[in-house]
Amino acid sequence: MAGASALLAACGSNTGRGGSGQALKQWYHAYGEPGVQQAVEKYAKAYPKIPVDVQWNPGDYDSKLATSLLSDGGPDVFESTLQISSVRANQVVPLDDVFGAAKSDFSESILATHTVDGKIYGVPQAVDMQMLFYRKSFFAQAGVQPPSTVDELVEAARKLTRAGVKGIFAGNDGGGGVLGGPALWSAGLDYVRDHQVGFDDPLAAQAIGKLRELYTSGSMLLGAVKDWAEPDAFTQGLVAMQWTGLWAVPAVQKALGDDFGVLPFPKLGDSGRPSVPVGAFGAMVNAKSKRIDEAKEFVRWLWIEKTDYQEDFNLSYGFHIPPRRSISEKASKLTSGAAADAVKFVRDNAKASNPPDWTSVMRTAFNDAVSRVVRDGAKADEELKTAAGKVRDELKRLYG
């Protein structure tokens, strides 16, 4: 009997915390940065009300999560990006009441990535964003100013290209995979707007055509050993500019010191706007959980109340921006240099890289069109018209 009691206590049935003692199940995907798993396990262990079991999920997290949400055996709390299909299938619960007064502390552009039809389904945990890195010394040597328009970007790339150095690197596909959205935003357009196609406009063809112009200019690096997400081409001096992410800042600083700056993707002419793509995993609650209220309370505690854990999660392992302004604007690692610029870009120029109503069908249709224009020289107006038709069909399916 004594041995059985000890075993039960060790298993968590007698934790001294409130509630039934049964642990909430919380899922994360497997972050690549060392220390993240131990950190989230520490957070869960510190929760004072009930036990929380963290499950770390290497491999194809998205597929595993999607399968689990179809059954009754899925997690109570999980991290994900929000898809409108999950809302339509009643797989997640609204979390508007979790935010309270803290809602105004979250950037609107980040909350939008977790919002469908005016309801918020996830509490953003960490913001990742992309931007343009440039070598200050290369620009000075060439007598070139940092570009503020797309035409200036194209011209700067040409002027900065010389023996052994290309003007810009935006991926081995010539930027078609990552610059399609920024090109639209540069013209004041979008993927989807008010449940309508957001790029059914002659300006869209002009904007995507600028990517083709860049691709054929001879100033783009193609065939790099590592693709755009890694800063190696930039830090090795193979390019004067590279499109990559905030996560690269520590490596770039280590390699180049202060000899670099960062910029948003520039505007097209006078009518557009500069932009940076942003994305954020959010903490969500499974609608099939038998303990929805307890799960929501845990999410509120961890991602609203525990601001010290939120800063730790974002900046002690990898390099991310805390979604809350009160944290990002005061965190010591984000108050100077390129990191401070990135925080400002997210505040002023952020656009959702994959908004909830931008489905995989829509994304594939648009990206394929951009690729054919950029790499194959297809006519931008025709390709985008075809893509717009496919997006329109998807929107009718979603909204009627």
C-alpha positions in Angstrom: 0.0 0.0 0.0 2.8 2.4 0.9 4.6 1.6 -2.3 1.5 2.1 -4.4 0.8 5.5 -2.7 4.4 6.6 -3.4 4.0 5.5 -7.0 0.7 7.5 -7.4 2.3 10.6 -5.9 5.3 10.3 -8.3 2.9 10.0 -11.2 1.3 13.4 -10.3 -2.0 12.4 -8.8 -1.1 14.1 -5.6 0.7 17.2 -6.7 -0.7 19.6 -4.1 -2.2 21.7 -6.9 -5.8 22.4 -7.4 -8.0 20.7 -10.0 -8.5 17.0 -10.6 -4.8 16.3 -10.9 -5.1 15.0 -14.4 -2.5 16.7 -16.6 -3.3 19.0 -19.5 -1.7 17.9 -22.7 0.3 20.6 -24.5 2.0 20.1 -27.9 4.9 21.9 -29.5 6.7 21.3 -32.8 10.4 20.5 -32.5 12.2 23.9 -32.5 15.8 23.7 -33.9 17.3 26.0 -31.3 19.0 24.2 -28.3 17.2 24.8 -25.0 13.7 25.4 -26.2 12.3 22.0 -25.2 13.8 22.4 -21.7 12.4 25.9 -21.4 8.8 25.0 -22.3 9.0 22.0 -19.9 10.1 24.4 -17.2 7.2 26.7 -17.9 4.7 23.9 -17.7 6.2 22.6 -14.5 5.9 26.0 -12.9 2.1 26.3 -13.6 0.6 26.3 -10.1 -2.9 25.1 -10.7 -2.8 21.7 -12.4 -0.1 19.5 -14.0 0.8 20.1 -17.6 2.5 17.5 -19.8 4.5 18.8 -22.7 4.8 16.7 -25.8 7.7 17.6 -28.1 7.0 16.5 -31.7 9.9 16.0 -34.1 9.1 15.3 -37.8 6.0 16.4 -39.7 4.2 18.3 -36.9 1.5 19.7 -39.1 0.3 16.3 -40.3 0.5 14.8 -36.9 -1.5 17.7 -35.4 -4.1 17.6 -38.1 -4.7 13.9 -37.5 -4.9 14.3 -33.8 -7.5 17.1 -34.1 -9.8 14.6 -35.9 -9.9 12.3 -32.8 -10.7 12.7 -29.1 -7.0 11.9 -28.2 -5.4 15.2 -29.3 -3.8 17.8 -27.1 -5.7 20.2 -25.0 -3.3 23.1 -25.9 -1.2 23.2 -29.0 0.8 25.7 -31.1 0.1 26.3 -34.7 -0.6 28.9 -37.3 -4.3 29.5 -37.9 -6.1 28.1 -40.9 -9.7 29.0 -41.8 -10.3 25.3 -42.3 -9.7 24.6 -38.6 -12.3 27.3 -37.7 -14.8 25.9 -40.2 -14.3 22.4 -38.8 -14.8 23.6 -35.2 -11.4 22.3 -34.2 -10.4 25.4 -32.2 -12.1 27.7 -29.7 -12.2 31.5 -29.7 -9.8 33.0 -27.1 -10.9 36.6 -27.1 -11.8 36.4 -23.5 -8.3 35.2 -22.6 -6.7 38.5 -23.7 -8.5 40.9 -21.4 -6.8 44.4 -21.3 -3.6 42.9 -22.8 -5.2 42.7 -26.2 -4.2 46.3 -27.0 -0.6 45.4 -26.3 -0.4 43.0 -29.2 0.3 44.3 -32.7 -2.8 44.4 -34.8 -1.0 42.8 -37.8 0.0 39.9 -35.6 -3.4 39.4 -34.1 -4.8 39.3 -37.6 -2.8 36.2 -38.3 -4.9 34.4 -35.6 -8.3 36.0 -36.4 -11.2 34.7 -38.5 -14.5 36.6 -38.9 -13.6 38.9 -36.0 -12.7 36.2 -33.5 -9.2 35.4 -32.2 -8.3 31.7 -32.1 -4.7 31.8 -31.0 -2.5 33.8 -28.6 0.7 34.7 -30.6 3.8 33.3 -29.0 6.7 34.5 -31.2 7.0 36.6 -34.3 9.3 35.7 -37.2 9.8 38.2 -40.0 11.8 38.7 -43.2 13.6 41.7 -44.4 16.4 42.9 -46.7 20.0 42.9 -45.4 22.6 45.1 -47.0 26.3 45.7 -46.7 27.1 49.3 -45.8 30.7 49.2 -47.0 29.6 47.8 -50.4 27.1 50.5 -50.8 29.6 53.2 -49.9 32.2 51.9 -52.3 29.6 51.9 -55.1 28.2 55.3 -54.2 24.7 53.7 -53.8 22.0 54.7 -51.3 19.7 52.2 -49.6 16.7 51.7 -51.9 13.3 53.1 -50.9 11.5 52.1 -54.1 11.4 48.9 -56.1 13.0 50.8 -59.1 15.8 51.9 -56.8 16.2 48.3 -55.6 16.6 47.0 -59.2 19.1 49.8 -60.0 21.1 49.3 -56.8 21.4 45.6 -57.5 22.8 46.4 -61.0 25.3 49.0 -59.7 26.5 46.7 -56.8 27.2 43.8 -59.1 30.9 43.4 -59.9 33.5 40.6 -60.2 32.8 38.0 -57.6 29.9 39.8 -56.1 26.2 39.9 -57.1 23.8 42.7 -56.2 21.2 40.6 -54.4 20.2 37.1 -53.3 16.6 36.2 -52.6 16.7 32.4 -53.1 17.9 30.0 -55.7 14.6 30.4 -57.5 15.3 34.1 -58.1 13.0 35.2 -55.3 9.8 33.9 -56.7 9.1 31.9 -53.6 9.5 34.6 -51.1 9.0 38.0 -52.8 5.6 37.5 -54.4 3.8 38.8 -51.4 6.1 41.8 -50.8 5.8 42.7 -54.5 2.0 42.8 -54.1 2.2 44.8 -50.9 4.7 47.2 -52.5 1.9 48.2 -54.9 -0.7 48.6 -52.1 -2.3 45.3 -53.0 -2.8 42.0 -51.0 -3.6 38.3 -51.4 -7.2 38.6 -50.2 -9.1 41.7 -49.0 -12.6 41.7 -47.6 -13.2 38.1 -48.9 -12.3 39.2 -52.4 -9.2 38.6 -54.6 -6.7 41.3 -53.6 -4.5 41.2 -56.6 -7.0 41.4 -59.5 -5.5 44.7 -60.6 -3.1 45.8 -63.4 -0.7 47.0 -60.7 -0.2 43.4 -59.7 1.3 42.5 -63.1 3.5 45.5 -62.9 4.8 44.6 -59.4 5.5 40.9 -60.3 7.0 42.1 -63.5 9.7 44.0 -61.4 10.7 40.6 -60.0 11.2 39.3 -63.5 13.2 42.5 -64.3 15.5 41.8 -61.3 15.8 38.1 -62.3 17.0 38.9 -65.8 19.2 41.8 -64.9 22.3 39.7 -64.2 22.5 41.1 -60.7 20.9 38.1 -58.8 22.9 35.3 -57.2 21.5 32.0 -58.3 22.7 28.5 -57.3 24.0 29.3 -53.9 25.1 26.5 -51.6 22.5 27.5 -49.0 19.1 29.0 -49.8 17.7 32.4 -48.7 16.9 31.4 -45.1 20.6 31.1 -44.3 22.8 34.2 -44.4 25.9 32.5 -45.7 25.9 34.2 -49.2 25.7 37.5 -47.4 28.2 37.0 -44.7 30.7 35.5 -47.2 30.6 38.6 -49.3 29.0 37.0 -52.3 26.2 39.5 -52.4 25.7 43.1 -51.4 22.0 42.5 -50.4 20.1 39.4 -49.2 16.5 38.8 -48.4 16.4 36.6 -45.3 14.9 36.6 -41.8 15.3 38.2 -38.4 16.7 34.9 -37.1 19.9 35.6 -39.2 20.8 38.8 -37.3 23.0 37.1 -34.6 25.0 35.2 -37.3 25.4 38.3 -39.4 26.5 40.5 -36.5 29.1 37.9 -35.5 30.5 37.8 -39.1 30.2 41.4 -40.1 30.0 43.5 -36.9 28.3 46.8 -37.8 28.9 46.5 -41.5 25.3 45.9 -42.4 21.8 47.4 -42.2 18.3 46.2 -42.8 15.4 47.4 -44.8 11.8 46.5 -45.5 10.9 45.5 -49.1 10.5 48.9 -50.7 7.4 50.5 -52.2 6.4 50.5 -55.8 6.3 54.2 -57.0 4.4 56.7 -54.9 1.2 54.8 -54.3 2.5 51.7 -52.6 4.0 50.9 -49.2 7.2 49.2 -47.8 6.5 45.9 -46.1 7.9 43.0 -44.2 6.3 39.5 -44.1 5.5 38.3 -40.6 4.2 35.0 -39.2 3.6 33.8 -35.7 2.8 30.5 -34.1 0.0 30.8 -31.5 -1.2 28.9 -28.6 -4.6 27.4 -29.3 -7.2 25.3 -27.5 -8.6 22.1 -29.0 -12.4 22.3 -29.3 -12.6 18.6 -28.5 -10.8 19.0 -25.2 -12.8 17.8 -22.2 -11.1 20.7 -20.2 -11.5 23.8 -22.4 -11.8 26.2 -19.5 -8.7 24.8 -17.7 -6.8 24.9 -21.0 -7.8 28.5 -21.7 -6.7 29.5 -18.2 -3.3 27.9 -18.7 -2.9 29.7 -22.0 -3.8 33.0 -20.3 -1.3 32.3 -17.5 1.6 31.4 -19.9 1.1 33.7 -22.9 -0.6 36.7 -21.2 0.5 36.9 -17.6 4.0 35.4 -17.6 5.8 38.2 -19.5 9.2 37.0 -18.3 8.6 33.6 -19.8 7.5 35.2 -23.1 10.7 37.2 -23.3 12.8 34.2 -22.4 11.0 32.0 -25.1 11.6 34.6 -27.8 15.1 35.8 -27.1 17.1 33.3 -24.9 17.3 30.5 -27.5 16.6 31.7 -31.0 16.0 35.3 -32.1 12.3 36.3 -32.4 10.2 39.3 -31.6 7.8 39.0 -28.7 4.3 39.7 -30.1 3.6 42.2 -27.3 4.8 45.8 -27.8 5.5 46.3 -24.1 8.1 43.4 -24.2 9.6 43.9 -27.7 10.2 47.7 -27.2 12.1 47.1 -23.9 13.9 43.8 -24.4 17.6 44.6 -24.3 18.4 42.5 -27.3 15.9 44.4 -29.5 16.7 48.0 -28.5 19.6 48.8 -30.9 20.9 48.2 -34.4 19.2 45.9 -36.9 17.0 44.3 -34.2 15.5 47.6 -33.2 14.9 48.4 -36.9 13.2 45.0 -37.3 10.9 45.8 -34.3 10.0 49.1 -36.0 9.3 47.4 -39.3 6.9 45.0 -37.7 5.2 47.8 -35.9 4.8 50.0 -39.1 5.1 47.7 -42.1 4.1 44.2 -41.2 1.9 42.0 -43.5 0.8 38.5 -42.7 2.9 36.0 -44.8 0.1 33.4 -44.6 -3.2 34.9 -43.3 -5.8 32.4 -42.2 -8.0 32.9 -45.3 -5.0 32.3 -47.7 -5.5 28.6 -48.2 -3.0 26.1 -49.6 -4.9 26.0 -52.9 -4.8 29.8 -53.2 -1.1 29.9 -52.2 -0.1 27.3 -54.7 -2.0 29.0 -57.5 -0.4 32.4 -56.8 3.1 31.1 -56.2 3.1 29.0 -59.3 2.0 32.0 -61.3 4.8 34.2 -59.8 7.3 31.4 -60.6 6.3 31.2 -64.2 6.6 34.9 -64.6 9.9 35.3 -62.8 11.8 32.3 -64.1 10.0 31.4 -67.4 9.1 34.9 -68.6 5.4 34.2 -68.8 3.1 37.2 -69.2 2.3 38.5 -65.7 -1.2 39.7 -66.5 -2.3 36.4 -67.9 -0.7 34.3 -65.2 -2.2 36.4 -62.4 -5.6 36.4 -64.1 -5.6 32.6 -64.0 -4.4 32.6 -60.4 -7.1 35.1 -59.4 -9.7 32.8 -60.9 -8.6 29.9 -58.7 -8.5 32.1 -55.7 -12.0 33.4 -56.4 -13.3 29.9 -56.6 -11.8 29.1 -53.2 -13.3 32.2 -51.7 -16.7 31.2 -53.0 -16.3 27.8 -51.4 -15.4 29.4 -48.1 -17.8 32.3 -48.0 -20.5 31.5 -50.5 
